[in-house]
Amino acid sequence: MRHKNHRRWGKNAFLGLLAAALAALPLLIPRTAEFQGADDRGKEMVHQLDPNYRPWFSPLWEPPGSEIESLLFSLQAALGAGVIGYSIGYLHARRRDRHESD
Protein backbone atom coordinates (compact mmCIF):
# COMPACT_ATOMS: atom_id res chain seq x y z
CA MET A 1 0.00 0.00 0.00
CA ARG A 2 2.89 2.34 0.76
CA HIS A 3 4.26 1.95 -2.77
CA LYS A 4 0.96 3.04 -4.27
CA ASN A 5 0.82 6.20 -2.08
CA HIS A 6 4.42 7.03 -3.01
CA ARG A 7 3.58 6.76 -6.71
CA ARG A 8 0.50 8.95 -6.24
CA TRP A 9 2.60 11.57 -4.40
CA GLY A 10 5.11 11.64 -7.25
CA LYS A 11 2.36 12.01 -9.81
CA ASN A 12 0.78 14.87 -7.86
CA ALA A 13 4.16 16.58 -7.44
CA PHE A 14 4.76 16.34 -11.19
CA LEU A 15 1.33 17.79 -11.97
CA GLY A 16 1.91 20.61 -9.47
CA LEU A 17 5.24 21.49 -11.06
CA LEU A 18 3.65 21.37 -14.50
CA ALA A 19 0.88 23.74 -13.38
CA ALA A 20 3.46 26.12 -11.87
CA ALA A 21 5.46 26.07 -15.11
CA LEU A 22 2.34 26.84 -17.15
CA ALA A 23 1.49 29.72 -14.82
CA ALA A 24 5.03 31.14 -15.06
CA LEU A 25 5.32 30.76 -18.84
CA PRO A 26 3.43 34.00 -19.69
CA LEU A 27 5.87 35.93 -17.50
CA LEU A 28 8.74 34.73 -19.69
CA ILE A 29 7.17 35.83 -22.98
CA PRO A 30 8.65 39.12 -24.24
CA ARG A 31 6.43 42.13 -23.61
CA THR A 32 6.81 43.22 -27.23
CA ALA A 33 4.93 40.16 -28.49
CA GLU A 34 1.71 40.82 -30.36
CA PHE A 35 -1.31 38.85 -29.25
CA GLN A 36 -3.71 38.60 -32.12
CA GLY A 37 -6.64 36.28 -32.59
CA ALA A 38 -7.07 33.88 -35.48
CA ASP A 39 -9.98 35.94 -36.81
CA ASP A 40 -7.82 39.04 -37.17
CA ARG A 41 -5.00 37.13 -38.84
CA GLY A 42 -7.47 35.49 -41.21
CA LYS A 43 -8.89 38.86 -42.22
CA GLU A 44 -5.39 40.20 -42.87
CA MET A 45 -4.47 37.19 -45.01
CA VAL A 46 -7.66 37.43 -47.08
CA HIS A 47 -7.08 41.15 -47.58
CA GLN A 48 -3.50 40.46 -48.74
CA LEU A 49 -4.64 37.79 -51.19
CA ASP A 50 -7.63 39.70 -52.55
CA PRO A 51 -7.98 43.37 -51.54
CA ASN A 52 -11.40 43.59 -53.28
CA TYR A 53 -12.93 40.69 -51.34
CA ARG A 54 -16.34 41.43 -49.80
CA PRO A 55 -17.75 39.06 -47.16
CA TRP A 56 -20.81 37.17 -48.34
CA PHE A 57 -22.22 36.74 -44.83
CA SER A 58 -22.70 39.02 -41.86
CA PRO A 59 -23.47 37.90 -38.29
CA LEU A 60 -27.09 37.97 -37.15
CA TRP A 61 -26.07 39.65 -33.87
CA GLU A 62 -22.83 41.20 -32.70
CA PRO A 63 -22.13 41.72 -28.99
CA PRO A 64 -22.17 45.42 -28.04
CA GLY A 65 -18.63 45.35 -26.67
CA SER A 66 -15.53 43.27 -26.32
CA GLU A 67 -16.35 42.65 -22.65
CA ILE A 68 -19.65 40.98 -23.57
CA GLU A 69 -17.89 38.95 -26.25
CA SER A 70 -15.33 37.79 -23.67
CA LEU A 71 -18.12 36.95 -21.23
CA LEU A 72 -19.95 34.83 -23.80
CA PHE A 73 -16.72 33.06 -24.75
CA SER A 74 -15.98 32.36 -21.07
CA LEU A 75 -19.50 31.01 -20.50
CA GLN A 76 -19.12 28.75 -23.52
CA ALA A 77 -15.79 27.46 -22.20
CA ALA A 78 -17.24 26.90 -18.71
CA LEU A 79 -20.23 25.03 -20.11
CA GLY A 80 -17.97 22.82 -22.22
CA ALA A 81 -15.70 22.12 -19.25
CA GLY A 82 -18.76 21.25 -17.16
CA VAL A 83 -20.05 18.80 -19.75
CA ILE A 84 -16.63 17.16 -20.11
CA GLY A 85 -16.15 16.98 -16.32
CA TYR A 86 -19.61 15.50 -15.81
CA SER A 87 -19.01 12.92 -18.53
CA ILE A 88 -15.66 11.87 -17.09
CA GLY A 89 -17.15 11.64 -13.58
CA TYR A 90 -20.12 9.64 -14.82
CA LEU A 91 -17.94 7.18 -16.70
CA HIS A 92 -15.57 6.85 -13.73
CA ALA A 93 -18.44 6.15 -11.32
CA ARG A 94 -19.99 3.64 -13.72
CA ARG A 95 -16.67 1.83 -14.04
CA ARG A 96 -16.14 1.83 -10.27
CA ASP A 97 -19.64 0.47 -9.66
CA ARG A 98 -19.06 -2.26 -12.24
CA HIS A 99 -15.84 -3.33 -10.49
CA GLU A 100 -17.48 -3.28 -7.04
CA SER A 101 -20.35 -5.50 -8.18
CA ASP A 102 -17.91 -8.16 -9.51
Biopython code that builds the backbone (N, CA, C, O; Angstrom):
import numpy as np
from Bio.PDB.StructureBuilder import StructureBuilder

atoms = [
    (1, "MET", "N", (0.812, -1.193, 0.000)),
    (1, "MET", "CA", (0.000, 0.000, 0.000)),
    (1, "MET", "C", (0.860, 1.263, 0.000)),
    (1, "MET", "O", (0.496, 2.280, -0.591)),
    (2, "ARG", "N", (2.013, 1.175, 0.679)),
    (2, "ARG", "CA", (2.886, 2.339, 0.761)),
    (2, "ARG", "C", (3.434, 2.713, -0.615)),
    (2, "ARG", "O", (3.578, 3.895, -0.926)),
    (3, "HIS", "N", (3.740, 1.712, -1.437)),
    (3, "HIS", "CA", (4.264, 1.953, -2.773)),
    (3, "HIS", "C", (3.257, 2.726, -3.625)),
    (3, "HIS", "O", (3.632, 3.618, -4.386)),
    (4, "LYS", "N", (2.001, 2.382, -3.491)),
    (4, "LYS", "CA", (0.957, 3.045, -4.269)),
    (4, "LYS", "C", (0.825, 4.514, -3.861)),
    (4, "LYS", "O", (0.659, 5.375, -4.725)),
    (5, "ASN", "N", (0.896, 4.817, -2.544)),
    (5, "ASN", "CA", (0.820, 6.203, -2.082)),
    (5, "ASN", "C", (2.030, 7.002, -2.540)),
    (5, "ASN", "O", (1.909, 8.184, -2.864)),
    (6, "HIS", "N", (3.201, 6.363, -2.569)),
    (6, "HIS", "CA", (4.417, 7.031, -3.015)),
    (6, "HIS", "C", (4.293, 7.407, -4.495)),
    (6, "HIS", "O", (4.688, 8.500, -4.903)),
    (7, "ARG", "N", (3.749, 6.502, -5.280)),
    (7, "ARG", "CA", (3.576, 6.757, -6.706)),
    (7, "ARG", "C", (2.561, 7.879, -6.921)),
    (7, "ARG", "O", (2.743, 8.717, -7.805)),
    (8, "ARG", "N", (1.504, 7.901, -6.128)),
    (8, "ARG", "CA", (0.497, 8.950, -6.235)),
    (8, "ARG", "C", (1.100, 10.304, -5.863)),
    (8, "ARG", "O", (0.806, 11.311, -6.507)),
    (9, "TRP", "N", (1.958, 10.333, -4.808)),
    (9, "TRP", "CA", (2.595, 11.569, -4.396)),
    (9, "TRP", "C", (3.487, 12.101, -5.509)),
    (9, "TRP", "O", (3.491, 13.301, -5.782)),
    (10, "GLY", "N", (4.238, 11.222, -6.150)),
    (10, "GLY", "CA", (5.111, 11.636, -7.249)),
    (10, "GLY", "C", (4.329, 12.186, -8.421)),
    (10, "GLY", "O", (4.727, 13.172, -9.041)),
    (11, "LYS", "N", (3.221, 11.547, -8.719)),
    (11, "LYS", "CA", (2.364, 12.010, -9.814)),
    (11, "LYS", "C", (1.783, 13.386, -9.498)),
    (11, "LYS", "O", (1.751, 14.263, -10.362)),
    (12, "ASN", "N", (1.324, 13.574, -8.261)),
    (12, "ASN", "CA", (0.777, 14.869, -7.859)),
    (12, "ASN", "C", (1.849, 15.952, -7.856)),
    (12, "ASN", "O", (1.581, 17.091, -8.236)),
    (13, "ALA", "N", (3.062, 15.603, -7.430)),
    (13, "ALA", "CA", (4.157, 16.583, -7.440)),
    (13, "ALA", "C", (4.483, 16.996, -8.870)),
    (13, "ALA", "O", (4.709, 18.175, -9.141)),
    (14, "PHE", "N", (4.508, 16.028, -9.783)),
    (14, "PHE", "CA", (4.761, 16.344, -11.191)),
    (14, "PHE", "C", (3.686, 17.262, -11.753)),
    (14, "PHE", "O", (4.000, 18.236, -12.437)),
    (15, "LEU", "N", (2.422, 16.961, -11.472)),
    (15, "LEU", "CA", (1.328, 17.791, -11.971)),
    (15, "LEU", "C", (1.381, 19.198, -11.374)),
    (15, "LEU", "O", (1.073, 20.177, -12.054)),
    (16, "GLY", "N", (1.772, 19.295, -10.100)),
    (16, "GLY", "CA", (1.906, 20.609, -9.474)),
    (16, "GLY", "C", (3.010, 21.435, -10.114)),
    (16, "GLY", "O", (2.843, 22.630, -10.356)),
    (17, "LEU", "N", (4.148, 20.785, -10.388)),
    (17, "LEU", "CA", (5.240, 21.491, -11.062)),
    (17, "LEU", "C", (4.853, 21.897, -12.483)),
    (17, "LEU", "O", (5.227, 22.972, -12.950)),
    (18, "LEU", "N", (4.114, 21.046, -13.155)),
    (18, "LEU", "CA", (3.649, 21.368, -14.501)),
    (18, "LEU", "C", (2.702, 22.571, -14.475)),
    (18, "LEU", "O", (2.796, 23.454, -15.328)),
    (19, "ALA", "N", (1.796, 22.604, -13.502)),
    (19, "ALA", "CA", (0.877, 23.736, -13.375)),
    (19, "ALA", "C", (1.636, 25.018, -13.065)),
    (19, "ALA", "O", (1.308, 26.076, -13.603)),
    (20, "ALA", "N", (2.653, 24.937, -12.197)),
    (20, "ALA", "CA", (3.455, 26.118, -11.874)),
    (20, "ALA", "C", (4.216, 26.613, -13.100)),
    (20, "ALA", "O", (4.330, 27.819, -13.319)),
    (21, "ALA", "N", (4.737, 25.678, -13.901)),
    (21, "ALA", "CA", (5.457, 26.068, -15.113)),
    (21, "ALA", "C", (4.512, 26.748, -16.108)),
    (21, "ALA", "O", (4.882, 27.737, -16.742)),
    (22, "LEU", "N", (3.308, 26.224, -16.242)),
    (22, "LEU", "CA", (2.340, 26.839, -17.151)),
    (22, "LEU", "C", (1.921, 28.223, -16.670)),
    (22, "LEU", "O", (1.667, 29.110, -17.484)),
    (23, "ALA", "N", (1.845, 28.414, -15.360)),
    (23, "ALA", "CA", (1.491, 29.724, -14.820)),
    (23, "ALA", "C", (2.631, 30.722, -15.003)),
    (23, "ALA", "O", (2.384, 31.912, -15.203)),
    (24, "ALA", "N", (3.880, 30.250, -14.938)),
    (24, "ALA", "CA", (5.033, 31.136, -15.060)),
    (24, "ALA", "C", (5.388, 31.432, -16.514)),
    (24, "ALA", "O", (6.047, 32.434, -16.791)),
    (25, "LEU", "N", (4.973, 30.597, -17.429)),
    (25, "LEU", "CA", (5.324, 30.761, -18.840)),
    (25, "LEU", "C", (4.948, 32.135, -19.401)),
    (25, "LEU", "O", (5.777, 32.734, -20.086)),
    (26, "PRO", "N", (3.755, 32.665, -19.154)),
    (26, "PRO", "CA", (3.430, 33.995, -19.695)),
    (26, "PRO", "C", (4.355, 35.098, -19.189)),
    (26, "PRO", "O", (4.523, 36.114, -19.863)),
    (27, "LEU", "N", (4.949, 34.919, -18.028)),
    (27, "LEU", "CA", (5.865, 35.926, -17.504)),
    (27, "LEU", "C", (7.181, 35.932, -18.273)),
    (27, "LEU", "O", (7.899, 36.932, -18.261)),
    (28, "LEU", "N", (7.500, 34.840, -18.935)),
    (28, "LEU", "CA", (8.742, 34.735, -19.687)),
    (28, "LEU", "C", (8.616, 35.201, -21.128)),
    (28, "LEU", "O", (9.625, 35.395, -21.806)),
    (29, "ILE", "N", (7.398, 35.381, -21.600)),
    (29, "ILE", "CA", (7.171, 35.826, -22.978)),
    (29, "ILE", "C", (7.540, 37.308, -23.068)),
    (29, "ILE", "O", (7.161, 38.089, -22.195)),
    (30, "PRO", "N", (8.268, 37.702, -24.102)),
    (30, "PRO", "CA", (8.651, 39.119, -24.236)),
    (30, "PRO", "C", (7.430, 40.033, -24.290)),
    (30, "PRO", "O", (6.408, 39.695, -24.888)),
    (31, "ARG", "N", (7.553, 41.178, -23.666)),
    (31, "ARG", "CA", (6.431, 42.133, -23.613)),
    (31, "ARG", "C", (6.127, 42.753, -24.968)),
    (31, "ARG", "O", (5.062, 43.343, -25.148)),
    (32, "THR", "N", (7.032, 42.631, -25.915)),
    (32, "THR", "CA", (6.806, 43.216, -27.233)),
    (32, "THR", "C", (6.002, 42.302, -28.145)),
    (32, "THR", "O", (5.694, 42.671, -29.278)),
    (33, "ALA", "N", (5.659, 41.114, -27.661)),
    (33, "ALA", "CA", (4.927, 40.157, -28.486)),
    (33, "ALA", "C", (3.521, 40.683, -28.770)),
    (33, "ALA", "O", (2.880, 41.291, -27.912)),
    (34, "GLU", "N", (3.062, 40.436, -29.988)),
    (34, "GLU", "CA", (1.705, 40.818, -30.361)),
    (34, "GLU", "C", (0.785, 39.631, -30.126)),
    (34, "GLU", "O", (1.082, 38.509, -30.536)),
    (35, "PHE", "N", (-0.316, 39.887, -29.473)),
    (35, "PHE", "CA", (-1.313, 38.850, -29.251)),
    (35, "PHE", "C", (-2.497, 39.176, -30.144)),
    (35, "PHE", "O", (-3.224, 40.144, -29.922)),
    (36, "GLN", "N", (-2.666, 38.359, -31.139)),
    (36, "GLN", "CA", (-3.705, 38.596, -32.116)),
    (36, "GLN", "C", (-4.497, 37.311, -32.306)),
    (36, "GLN", "O", (-3.928, 36.221, -32.355)),
    (37, "GLY", "N", (-5.804, 37.448, -32.411)),
    (37, "GLY", "CA", (-6.644, 36.276, -32.588)),
    (37, "GLY", "C", (-6.584, 35.738, -34.010)),
    (37, "GLY", "O", (-6.116, 36.410, -34.929)),
    (38, "ALA", "N", (-7.062, 34.526, -34.167)),
    (38, "ALA", "CA", (-7.065, 33.885, -35.481)),
    (38, "ALA", "C", (-7.986, 34.619, -36.448)),
    (38, "ALA", "O", (-7.720, 34.659, -37.649)),
    (39, "ASP", "N", (-9.065, 35.199, -35.934)),
    (39, "ASP", "CA", (-9.981, 35.940, -36.806)),
    (39, "ASP", "C", (-9.280, 37.127, -37.453)),
    (39, "ASP", "O", (-9.424, 37.367, -38.652)),
    (40, "ASP", "N", (-8.523, 37.865, -36.651)),
    (40, "ASP", "CA", (-7.824, 39.035, -37.174)),
    (40, "ASP", "C", (-6.763, 38.635, -38.193)),
    (40, "ASP", "O", (-6.620, 39.280, -39.232)),
    (41, "ARG", "N", (-6.031, 37.586, -37.900)),
    (41, "ARG", "CA", (-5.001, 37.132, -38.841)),
    (41, "ARG", "C", (-5.634, 36.623, -40.140)),
    (41, "ARG", "O", (-5.090, 36.829, -41.225)),
    (42, "GLY", "N", (-6.767, 35.968, -40.021)),
    (42, "GLY", "CA", (-7.468, 35.493, -41.212)),
    (42, "GLY", "C", (-7.924, 36.648, -42.087)),
    (42, "GLY", "O", (-7.788, 36.600, -43.309)),
    (43, "LYS", "N", (-8.463, 37.684, -41.462)),
    (43, "LYS", "CA", (-8.891, 38.861, -42.221)),
    (43, "LYS", "C", (-7.715, 39.507, -42.946)),
    (43, "LYS", "O", (-7.827, 39.901, -44.107)),
    (44, "GLU", "N", (-6.583, 39.611, -42.246)),
    (44, "GLU", "CA", (-5.393, 40.197, -42.866)),
    (44, "GLU", "C", (-4.933, 39.375, -44.058)),
    (44, "GLU", "O", (-4.579, 39.934, -45.096)),
    (45, "MET", "N", (-4.935, 38.058, -43.922)),
    (45, "MET", "CA", (-4.470, 37.189, -45.007)),
    (45, "MET", "C", (-5.408, 37.288, -46.211)),
    (45, "MET", "O", (-4.943, 37.348, -47.349)),
    (46, "VAL", "N", (-6.703, 37.306, -45.979)),
    (46, "VAL", "CA", (-7.660, 37.427, -47.078)),
    (46, "VAL", "C", (-7.473, 38.771, -47.771)),
    (46, "VAL", "O", (-7.509, 38.848, -48.999)),
    (47, "HIS", "N", (-7.276, 39.821, -46.997)),
    (47, "HIS", "CA", (-7.084, 41.150, -47.583)),
    (47, "HIS", "C", (-5.792, 41.207, -48.407)),
    (47, "HIS", "O", (-5.750, 41.884, -49.433)),
    (48, "GLN", "N", (-4.738, 40.502, -47.969)),
    (48, "GLN", "CA", (-3.499, 40.464, -48.739)),
    (48, "GLN", "C", (-3.685, 39.702, -50.048)),
    (48, "GLN", "O", (-3.160, 40.104, -51.086)),
    (49, "LEU", "N", (-4.438, 38.598, -49.994)),
    (49, "LEU", "CA", (-4.635, 37.787, -51.186)),
    (49, "LEU", "C", (-5.587, 38.436, -52.188)),
    (49, "LEU", "O", (-5.373, 38.359, -53.398)),
    (50, "ASP", "N", (-6.641, 39.077, -51.675)),
    (50, "ASP", "CA", (-7.631, 39.705, -52.548)),
    (50, "ASP", "C", (-8.151, 40.976, -51.884)),
    (50, "ASP", "O", (-9.094, 40.912, -51.096)),
    (51, "PRO", "N", (-7.558, 42.126, -52.185)),
    (51, "PRO", "CA", (-7.978, 43.373, -51.537)),
    (51, "PRO", "C", (-9.425, 43.766, -51.836)),
    (51, "PRO", "O", (-10.005, 44.552, -51.087)),
    (52, "ASN", "N", (-10.021, 43.241, -52.906)),
    (52, "ASN", "CA", (-11.396, 43.591, -53.282)),
    (52, "ASN", "C", (-12.431, 42.634, -52.718)),
    (52, "ASN", "O", (-13.614, 42.753, -53.038)),
    (53, "TYR", "N", (-12.012, 41.686, -51.884)),
    (53, "TYR", "CA", (-12.935, 40.689, -51.336)),
    (53, "TYR", "C", (-13.981, 41.351, -50.451)),
    (53, "TYR", "O", (-13.657, 42.189, -49.610)),
    (54, "ARG", "N", (-15.231, 40.968, -50.648)),
    (54, "ARG", "CA", (-16.344, 41.428, -49.803)),
    (54, "ARG", "C", (-16.978, 40.201, -49.152)),
    (54, "ARG", "O", (-17.336, 39.248, -49.844)),
    (55, "PRO", "N", (-17.121, 40.218, -47.823)),
    (55, "PRO", "CA", (-17.747, 39.061, -47.156)),
    (55, "PRO", "C", (-19.151, 38.810, -47.695)),
    (55, "PRO", "O", (-19.899, 39.743, -47.986)),
    (56, "TRP", "N", (-19.488, 37.535, -47.819)),
    (56, "TRP", "CA", (-20.808, 37.170, -48.336)),
    (56, "TRP", "C", (-21.805, 36.905, -47.219)),
    (56, "TRP", "O", (-22.968, 36.599, -47.482)),
    (57, "PHE", "N", (-21.352, 37.023, -45.960)),
    (57, "PHE", "CA", (-22.224, 36.740, -44.829)),
    (57, "PHE", "C", (-21.892, 37.721, -43.718)),
    (57, "PHE", "O", (-20.731, 38.062, -43.492)),
    (58, "SER", "N", (-22.933, 38.164, -43.031)),
    (58, "SER", "CA", (-22.704, 39.019, -41.857)),
    (58, "SER", "C", (-23.407, 38.371, -40.666)),
    (58, "SER", "O", (-24.441, 37.726, -40.841)),
    (59, "PRO", "N", (-22.866, 38.531, -39.466)),
    (59, "PRO", "CA", (-23.473, 37.902, -38.289)),
    (59, "PRO", "C", (-24.888, 38.427, -38.042)),
    (59, "PRO", "O", (-25.204, 39.576, -38.351)),
    (60, "LEU", "N", (-25.729, 37.562, -37.481)),
    (60, "LEU", "CA", (-27.088, 37.974, -37.148)),
    (60, "LEU", "C", (-27.102, 38.960, -35.990)),
    (60, "LEU", "O", (-27.935, 39.865, -35.946)),
    (61, "TRP", "N", (-26.166, 38.779, -35.042)),
    (61, "TRP", "CA", (-26.069, 39.651, -33.873)),
    (61, "TRP", "C", (-24.616, 39.767, -33.469)),
    (61, "TRP", "O", (-23.897, 38.769, -33.413)),
    (62, "GLU", "N", (-24.184, 40.979, -33.188)),
    (62, "GLU", "CA", (-22.831, 41.196, -32.698)),
    (62, "GLU", "C", (-22.913, 41.738, -31.280)),
    (62, "GLU", "O", (-23.706, 42.641, -31.014)),
    (63, "PRO", "N", (-22.114, 41.207, -30.368)),
    (63, "PRO", "CA", (-22.127, 41.722, -28.994)),
    (63, "PRO", "C", (-21.785, 43.212, -28.980)),
    (63, "PRO", "O", (-20.977, 43.667, -29.789)),
    (64, "PRO", "N", (-22.390, 43.973, -28.071)),
    (64, "PRO", "CA", (-22.173, 45.421, -28.045)),
    (64, "PRO", "C", (-20.747, 45.841, -27.689)),
    (64, "PRO", "O", (-20.340, 46.956, -28.016)),
    (65, "GLY", "N", (-19.988, 44.980, -27.032)),
    (65, "GLY", "CA", (-18.630, 45.353, -26.671)),
    (65, "GLY", "C", (-17.752, 44.134, -26.531)),
    (65, "GLY", "O", (-18.228, 42.999, -26.507)),
    (66, "SER", "N", (-16.460, 44.389, -26.440)),
    (66, "SER", "CA", (-15.529, 43.266, -26.321)),
    (66, "SER", "C", (-15.682, 42.554, -24.976)),
    (66, "SER", "O", (-15.378, 41.367, -24.861)),
    (67, "GLU", "N", (-16.157, 43.286, -23.953)),
    (67, "GLU", "CA", (-16.355, 42.646, -22.652)),
    (67, "GLU", "C", (-17.458, 41.599, -22.723)),
    (67, "GLU", "O", (-17.331, 40.513, -22.157)),
    (68, "ILE", "N", (-18.538, 41.929, -23.420)),
    (68, "ILE", "CA", (-19.653, 40.981, -23.573)),
    (68, "ILE", "C", (-19.194, 39.784, -24.400)),
    (68, "ILE", "O", (-19.557, 38.645, -24.107)),
    (69, "GLU", "N", (-18.400, 40.042, -25.426)),
    (69, "GLU", "CA", (-17.885, 38.952, -26.247)),
    (69, "GLU", "C", (-17.006, 38.023, -25.410)),
    (69, "GLU", "O", (-17.090, 36.801, -25.542)),
    (70, "SER", "N", (-16.167, 38.596, -24.555)),
    (70, "SER", "CA", (-15.328, 37.788, -23.671)),
    (70, "SER", "C", (-16.172, 36.997, -22.680)),
    (70, "SER", "O", (-15.881, 35.836, -22.394)),
    (71, "LEU", "N", (-17.220, 37.630, -22.157)),
    (71, "LEU", "CA", (-18.119, 36.948, -21.232)),
    (71, "LEU", "C", (-18.778, 35.748, -21.895)),
    (71, "LEU", "O", (-18.817, 34.663, -21.314)),
    (72, "LEU", "N", (-19.290, 35.927, -23.093)),
    (72, "LEU", "CA", (-19.946, 34.830, -23.799)),
    (72, "LEU", "C", (-18.961, 33.701, -24.111)),
    (72, "LEU", "O", (-19.305, 32.523, -24.016)),
    (73, "PHE", "N", (-17.734, 34.072, -24.484)),
    (73, "PHE", "CA", (-16.715, 33.056, -24.746)),
    (73, "PHE", "C", (-16.391, 32.294, -23.473)),
    (73, "PHE", "O", (-16.243, 31.073, -23.501)),
    (74, "SER", "N", (-16.280, 33.008, -22.352)),
    (74, "SER", "CA", (-15.985, 32.355, -21.066)),
    (74, "SER", "C", (-17.118, 31.433, -20.640)),
    (74, "SER", "O", (-16.870, 30.338, -20.136)),
    (75, "LEU", "N", (-18.356, 31.865, -20.836)),
    (75, "LEU", "CA", (-19.499, 31.012, -20.501)),
    (75, "LEU", "C", (-19.518, 29.752, -21.360)),
    (75, "LEU", "O", (-19.832, 28.665, -20.875)),
    (76, "GLN", "N", (-19.184, 29.907, -22.626)),
    (76, "GLN", "CA", (-19.121, 28.749, -23.517)),
    (76, "GLN", "C", (-18.037, 27.781, -23.054)),
    (76, "GLN", "O", (-18.251, 26.569, -23.041)),
    (77, "ALA", "N", (-16.882, 28.307, -22.677)),
    (77, "ALA", "CA", (-15.793, 27.457, -22.197)),
    (77, "ALA", "C", (-16.180, 26.765, -20.893)),
    (77, "ALA", "O", (-15.888, 25.583, -20.711)),
    (78, "ALA", "N", (-16.836, 27.491, -19.982)),
    (78, "ALA", "CA", (-17.245, 26.898, -18.707)),
    (78, "ALA", "C", (-18.288, 25.806, -18.925)),
    (78, "ALA", "O", (-18.232, 24.757, -18.283)),
    (79, "LEU", "N", (-19.220, 26.042, -19.811)),
    (79, "LEU", "CA", (-20.235, 25.030, -20.111)),
    (79, "LEU", "C", (-19.592, 23.782, -20.706)),
    (79, "LEU", "O", (-19.935, 22.662, -20.325)),
    (80, "GLY", "N", (-18.668, 23.970, -21.632)),
    (80, "GLY", "CA", (-17.969, 22.825, -22.220)),
    (80, "GLY", "C", (-17.169, 22.060, -21.188)),
    (80, "GLY", "O", (-17.173, 20.829, -21.182)),
    (81, "ALA", "N", (-16.475, 22.785, -20.306)),
    (81, "ALA", "CA", (-15.703, 22.121, -19.254)),
    (81, "ALA", "C", (-16.632, 21.360, -18.306)),
    (81, "ALA", "O", (-16.293, 20.269, -17.847)),
    (82, "GLY", "N", (-17.789, 21.928, -18.017)),
    (82, "GLY", "CA", (-18.757, 21.245, -17.158)),
    (82, "GLY", "C", (-19.265, 19.959, -17.777)),
    (82, "GLY", "O", (-19.383, 18.941, -17.095)),
    (83, "VAL", "N", (-19.566, 19.999, -19.062)),
    (83, "VAL", "CA", (-20.054, 18.801, -19.755)),
    (83, "VAL", "C", (-18.963, 17.729, -19.777)),
    (83, "VAL", "O", (-19.237, 16.557, -19.519)),
    (84, "ILE", "N", (-17.739, 18.127, -20.083)),
    (84, "ILE", "CA", (-16.634, 17.162, -20.114)),
    (84, "ILE", "C", (-16.383, 16.592, -18.723)),
    (84, "ILE", "O", (-16.203, 15.383, -18.576)),
    (85, "GLY", "N", (-16.369, 17.453, -17.693)),
    (85, "GLY", "CA", (-16.154, 16.980, -16.320)),
    (85, "GLY", "C", (-17.250, 16.040, -15.860)),
    (85, "GLY", "O", (-16.973, 15.022, -15.226)),
    (86, "TYR", "N", (-18.493, 16.374, -16.174)),
    (86, "TYR", "CA", (-19.610, 15.502, -15.806)),
    (86, "TYR", "C", (-19.479, 14.150, -16.496)),
    (86, "TYR", "O", (-19.681, 13.107, -15.874)),
    (87, "SER", "N", (-19.141, 14.171, -17.780)),
    (87, "SER", "CA", (-19.013, 12.918, -18.534)),
    (87, "SER", "C", (-17.909, 12.037, -17.970)),
    (87, "SER", "O", (-18.090, 10.829, -17.817)),
    (88, "ILE", "N", (-16.764, 12.642, -17.659)),
    (88, "ILE", "CA", (-15.662, 11.865, -17.091)),
    (88, "ILE", "C", (-16.060, 11.304, -15.730)),
    (88, "ILE", "O", (-15.786, 10.140, -15.442)),
    (89, "GLY", "N", (-16.700, 12.109, -14.892)),
    (89, "GLY", "CA", (-17.147, 11.638, -13.582)),
    (89, "GLY", "C", (-18.170, 10.526, -13.691)),
    (89, "GLY", "O", (-18.118, 9.552, -12.939)),
    (90, "TYR", "N", (-19.096, 10.663, -14.617)),
    (90, "TYR", "CA", (-20.120, 9.639, -14.817)),
    (90, "TYR", "C", (-19.493, 8.320, -15.253)),
    (90, "TYR", "O", (-19.821, 7.259, -14.724)),
    (91, "LEU", "N", (-18.588, 8.401, -16.222)),
    (91, "LEU", "CA", (-17.942, 7.177, -16.702)),
    (91, "LEU", "C", (-17.072, 6.547, -15.613)),
    (91, "LEU", "O", (-17.021, 5.323, -15.495)),
    (92, "HIS", "N", (-16.388, 7.375, -14.818)),
    (92, "HIS", "CA", (-15.570, 6.849, -13.725)),
    (92, "HIS", "C", (-16.437, 6.140, -12.691)),
    (92, "HIS", "O", (-16.092, 5.047, -12.239)),
    (93, "ALA", "N", (-17.562, 6.752, -12.310)),
    (93, "ALA", "CA", (-18.442, 6.147, -11.318)),
    (93, "ALA", "C", (-19.056, 4.849, -11.856)),
    (93, "ALA", "O", (-19.200, 3.873, -11.120)),
    (94, "ARG", "N", (-19.413, 4.845, -13.130)),
    (94, "ARG", "CA", (-19.989, 3.637, -13.723)),
    (94, "ARG", "C", (-18.969, 2.507, -13.739)),
    (94, "ARG", "O", (-19.308, 1.353, -13.477)),
    (95, "ARG", "N", (-17.724, 2.841, -14.047)),
    (95, "ARG", "CA", (-16.668, 1.830, -14.043)),
    (95, "ARG", "C", (-16.408, 1.321, -12.633)),
    (95, "ARG", "O", (-16.238, 0.120, -12.424)),
    (96, "ARG", "N", (-16.378, 2.231, -11.665)),
    (96, "ARG", "CA", (-16.144, 1.835, -10.273)),
    (96, "ARG", "C", (-17.271, 0.936, -9.774)),
    (96, "ARG", "O", (-17.012, -0.069, -9.111)),
    (97, "ASP", "N", (-18.509, 1.283, -10.083)),
    (97, "ASP", "CA", (-19.640, 0.467, -9.661)),
    (97, "ASP", "C", (-19.606, -0.921, -10.304)),
    (97, "ASP", "O", (-19.986, -1.911, -9.680)),
    (98, "ARG", "N", (-19.154, -0.982, -11.543)),
    (98, "ARG", "CA", (-19.060, -2.257, -12.236)),
    (98, "ARG", "C", (-18.021, -3.146, -11.573)),
    (98, "ARG", "O", (-18.232, -4.351, -11.437)),
    (99, "HIS", "N", (-16.881, -2.552, -11.152)),
    (99, "HIS", "CA", (-15.838, -3.334, -10.489)),
    (99, "HIS", "C", (-16.253, -3.758, -9.079)),
    (99, "HIS", "O", (-15.873, -4.839, -8.629)),
    (100, "GLU", "N", (-17.023, -2.931, -8.380)),
    (100, "GLU", "CA", (-17.479, -3.279, -7.042)),
    (100, "GLU", "C", (-18.503, -4.391, -7.063)),
    (100, "GLU", "O", (-18.565, -5.190, -6.128)),
    (101, "SER", "N", (-19.316, -4.461, -8.121)),
    (101, "SER", "CA", (-20.346, -5.496, -8.185)),
    (101, "SER", "C", (-19.760, -6.858, -8.570)),
    (101, "SER", "O", (-20.406, -7.885, -8.363)),
    (102, "ASP", "N", (-18.550, -6.878, -9.125)),
    (102, "ASP", "CA", (-17.914, -8.158, -9.506)),
    (102, "ASP", "C", (-17.419, -8.923, -8.342)),
    (102, "ASP", "O", (-16.866, -10.011, -8.508)),
]
sb = StructureBuilder()
sb.init_structure("model")
sb.init_model(0)
sb.init_chain("A")
sb.init_seg("    ")
for serial, (resi, resn, name, xyz) in enumerate(atoms, 1):
    if name == "N":
        sb.init_residue(resn, " ", resi, " ")
    sb.init_atom(name, np.array(xyz, "f"), 0.0, 1.0, " ", f" {name:<3s}", serial, name[0])
structure = sb.get_structure()
